[in-house]
Amino acid sequence: MNLVALPAFTDNYIWMLHDGRRAVVVDPGEATAVTRALDERSLQLAGILVTHHHGDHVGGIEALRDRLDGPVWGPRRERIPEPCVPLDDGHAIEVLGLRFEVLDVPGHTAGHIAYFAADAPGGPLLFCGDTLFSAGCGRLFEGTPAQMHASLAKIAALPAATRVCCAHEYTLSNLRFARAVEPHNPDIVRYVTACEARRARDEPTLPSELGTERRINPFLRWAEPEVVASARAHGAASDAPVEVFAALRQWKNEFR
């Protein structure tokens, strides 16, 4: 099983999973990158997974219908181009012989979902859209801090070896914020060096690993003393995890 990050727009990744014959793609915001990858590898498009309704995640679906020999799956509580198989938390689907569990992870949007395959070759696999980024998380366009905190806590409870396939190359900018939040965290310093080297080679910083994210991502480290102190200095009303998260998210919105 092969996992490929297809660059799209300025900083999106459309994830492709293929077995050498058949492929599925995740959040195809535009079709050109997908059709090129299919043609280069002589692959049949067997399905499309969608995490949420934003245009840079669904904009290519209609143009891919002619190539599609299988379903489009997406969140029940969001408007996804039809026909689409609607999914809720607790559902499971089979994709290229892999079982993906569906997780409700609202916050970035009201009905955002993620797809988790515990037994994927190469280690557990998570397609999380714009909920979790490496060293960051998505903006709260439709959800509340409490919802997003709960969604991130659900993701954080997955195995440490989980490969985190998020949809944007935001890692280095997120790490600048992470260093501001937690300046004495040596794991962040090491990760910055590793990610800068990858980008210098024009390689993605993704997928990340969840164990790494637990060590460097301030939005998963709401109980760490230095993170709490930084959040309190930026408006958190208490040490409660949701208050810490909300203050960090607002600070990140304004961070330059």
N, C-alpha and C positions, 0 to 999 in steps of 0.2 A: 504494500500500500504506500502510495507516494503523496506527500503533502507539499503543495506549492503555493507560495504567495504571489498573486498576480497584481502588480502595481496598477492603479487606476487613478484618474484625476491627478491631484497634486500630492496627496498623502494617504489615499485609501489603499487597502489590500482586499482583493477578492480572493478568498481561499478556495483552492481546488484540491479535492481528494480523488485520486484515481488508482486503478489497479492495472494499468497498462492497456485496458480495453474500454472501460467505462469510467465516467467521472461524475462527480457532483460538485457544485459550486455553492458558495455561501455569500449571500448579500451582493449579487451582481448589479452594482450601481450603473454600470455601462457594459455594453455587450462586446465591444471590439476586443478587449483584452481576453475575454473568454473564448470567442470564436477563434482568435489567433492561436491560443494555447491548445484548443481542441484540434485544430488543423495540423499544428506542428507535431502533435503526438498521436495523431490518427485515433482520437478518442470519441466515443459516443456520449452525449450528455444524458445522464440517467436520472438527474434530479437537481432541484434547487432548494436550498435551505435559506430561509429569511428570518432574521432576528427582530427587525422592527421596520416601521413604515417609511422612514426618511428616504428622500429621493436618491441620495448617493448610495443607497442599499437596495433599492428596488427598480431603479430607472432603466436597467437593461433587460428586465424580465420579458417584456413583450417582444423585443427584437430576438430573443433566444428561443421563442416558442417553436419556430420551425426546426430548430436543432434538438429539441427536447423530446426524449423518449422516456417519460416518467413524470412524476408529480412535482408541483411546487408546494412546499410546506411552509407555513408561517403562523404567526400568533393569531389566535382566535379574536382577541380583543383589539386588533388593529386592522385598518383597511389596507389589504395587500391585493395587488392586481389578480383578478379572478381569471381562470379557476385556480383555487388554492385550497389545500387540505388544512383545515384549521386545527391548531394544537394548543393544549393547555398544560399547565404544570402536572407532572405525573404521567403524561403520555410517553410512549416510547415508539420509535420508528426504526426500521431496518434500512440501512443505506450501504450498498456495496458489501453486504454481509456483516456490517457492524451495527450493533445496537446503540442507538443514541437515546438517552433520557432527555426529556424536555424540562427545563427549569424556568419558572416564572421569575424574572429579575427586573421588575419595574423600577423606574426612577428617571432614567434618561428619557424614556417615553412611558406612557401609561401601561402598555401591554407587552413590553419588551420580553423576549424569551432568549434562552441560551440552549445549546445542544452539547451534551456530555456523553462521551463514549469511554467507559471505564476500561474496556478490554481492547482498545485499539492497538495494533502493532506499533511498537516503539514507545508505548506508554499511553496513559489516559490522555484524552483529547477534549478540549473545550473550545467551542465557537461561541464567543460571548459578545459579538457585535460591539456596541459602544458603551457597555456597562462597565467593564474593567479594561483599562489600558495598562501597558507596562509603566509602572511608577505613577499611575494616575487613574482617573475614572471619568466617566462621561458627565457632561453638564446635566443639570436637572431641568429639562425643558417642560416636562409634563408631570413628573412625580414629586414627592416630598423627600426631605432629608431622611425621615424615618424609613420610607420605602427603599431608598437607595442604600442606606446603611444595612437594612435587612437583606437586600439582594447581594451586597458585597460579602456579608457574613456567610450567606449560603454558599457563595463561590469559595470563600476562604476555607470552608470546611472540607473541600474536596482534597484528594490526595496531593501531597507535595510535588509528586512527579508529573502532575497534570500539565500538559502543554497548553499555554494560554494563547489562543489565536484571536486576537482582537483586530479591529478593522481599520486602524489608522497608525501611521508611523509618527507618533507623538513622543517617542521615548526620551530623546535628549532634552526636549523642552520640559517634559514632566520631571526629569531628573534635576533640572535647575531648581524647580520648586521643592522637590523632595529634600535637596540640600539646604534650602532655606528653612524648611520645617525642622529638620533633624541634622544639624551641621556636624554633629559628632558621631555619626553613624558610618563606620568604616566600610560597611557593605555597599553603601551608596557610592562612595569614592571608587571602589573597585569596579562596580557595575558601570559607572560613567566611562571609565577607561576602556572596558570591554566593548561597550556600545559605540563609542567614538571610533574604535578600530573597525568595527563592522561597517559603519556608515562610510568610513574612508575607503573601504573596499567596495562600496556601492551595494552592500548586502543589507537585508532587513535585520532589524534588531529582534524580530519576532520569528517564531513563537517564543515567548518567555516561558518560564516554569513557575508554577504557583509557589513552590518553596522559596524561590528568589523573590517573588512579589511580597511574600510575608516579611521578608527581611528589609526590603527597600521602598515599599510603596506606602506613603503616609496614610492613604485611605484604607489600608488594611491594618494599620498600626495605631488605632485610636486609643489603646490602653497603655502605650509606651510613655514613660514619664516625660521625655523631651518633646514628644509629639503633643501630649496634653498641655504642657507648659506653653508651647508655641500657639496652640489653639486658644488657650486662655488669654494670651497676649493679643490675639486677633478677634476677640469678641465672644468666645465661648462662655456661656452663662454658668457652666458647671463642668465637672470632670466626666459627666455622663457620656457614654460613647456617641450617642446621636448628636449631642451638643457639640462634641469635639469634631465629629464629621461635618456638621453643618458649618461650623466656623472655618474649617479647612477648605471646604468647597467654595465658600464665598470668597475667601482669601485668594484661592486659585483663580476664580473668575476675574479678579482684578490684578493678578500678578503679571509683571512685565520683566 
